[in-house]
Amino acid sequence: MDRSEHFPIGASITVDQLTDSPYDALASLRASEPVSWVPATNAWFVTRRDLAIEAMKDAERFTVDDERFTTAQVLGTSMLSLDGPEHERHRRAFTAPFRPKFVREELQSRIAARAERLMAQTMAGKRELRTGLAGPLAVETILDVLGLDDVDSADVLTWYGAFGDAIVALTVGDDVPPEVHATLAQLYSYVGDAMGSDDAGLITHLVSDEILTAEEIPAAVAVVMFGAIETSEGMTANAFWHLLTHPEQWNRLRSDRSLIAAAIDESLRLEPAAAWIDRYTTTEVELGGTTIPQGALVTINLLAANRDPEVFERPDEFDIDRPNLAQHVTFVQGPHACIGLHVARAETHAALTAALDWEAANDTRLELDRSSSSAPQGLIFRKPSAVVSTPRL
Ligand code: HEM
């Protein structure tokens, strides 16, 4: 069967379109082919919010447990690549440091101090908020959560870069280059050493809890570490982008800090830092009137679901007064819902607060330097390449 005949919009979508400005293409898909075959990514796309939720909650028919899943090929088995009771066991090992109470009572004040320091450094330097504030805040915070205080942020970025290179290599059908394996071996050797210590924060707890075996811990730590880096950086940078391109709404945050939480959710809705999640069908599946064959790759598109006009009026507008802005699915529903969401929210909240405090302390207002900033972009991980802010003269 020529699927393109049945799914003409899906057939016409290109990777460049999905990377740069996917909104119109995804809106057409959602309206006419809410479950569609997209040859450009060799996957079935789900773009309507109700269907996206149905699929993400149904791990029996839409699983992550498939040998094609590249993260597991690179890092080994982890909660990201398991379903059912084994998935529940892997997740349970990490419950404690991600509970809202722990984040509020143990982490929040350190995250705030970190954001304040990074904001001051950023404004004394290139004034670029993604690489100066959002990125380092994400790396330093996850090292804090994991209790890996003596690890250098630069090493983490090298490990993360090697992970990304390996995923790209596998995705395009190449072998993972040996030097990438060697770099990731450094991370695993580091975690192995920490597992032998009585004083290595969360890793010491993971060993003593015995929920995970010694063989399972390194991949589990790597998945949590890597899951926190680009996503949180994008989340914070996107929030700055949306607020600085809507100065009237940024201005309202100046006088009412209680609006920060809504602003964060509205930014998460409009531009989820991770635009989609992948699943594999365990059987032939009927979804929204379309039949997907067994063993197919299904892309649940969070960006499209979050702009579903059936749920959100004027879905493409940034509006912090939107009554239902928290109904986005950026952190996913169902068994694989993001475990780091409270930590990530605390980071973005601290970053925006630090920027507002910096304005107040310097008696100025930040404005976006449009000539050196850019809108969020990216195929899966979406963020601005730069958000440069200048104090108003
Ligand atoms: C401290 C920061 C973060 C940490 C430690 C973290 C960690 C994780 C982990 C371990 C999972 C896997 C859960 C499972 O499979 O049961 C996950 C899922 C997920 N996270 Fe996060 N995350 C963080 C921030 C973010 C941010 C900022 C976003 C997006 C804005 C995000 C989006 C997601 C999504 C979409 C999933 C679902 C993946 C899937 O179902 O395939 N995460 N996160």
Residues whose N, C-alpha, C, O or C-beta is under 5 A from the ligand:
A	BS01	HEM	M79 L80 R91 V223 V224 G227 A228 T231 S232 M235 P272 A273 A274 I277 D278 T330 F331 V332 P335 H336 A337 C338 I339 G340 L341 V343 A344
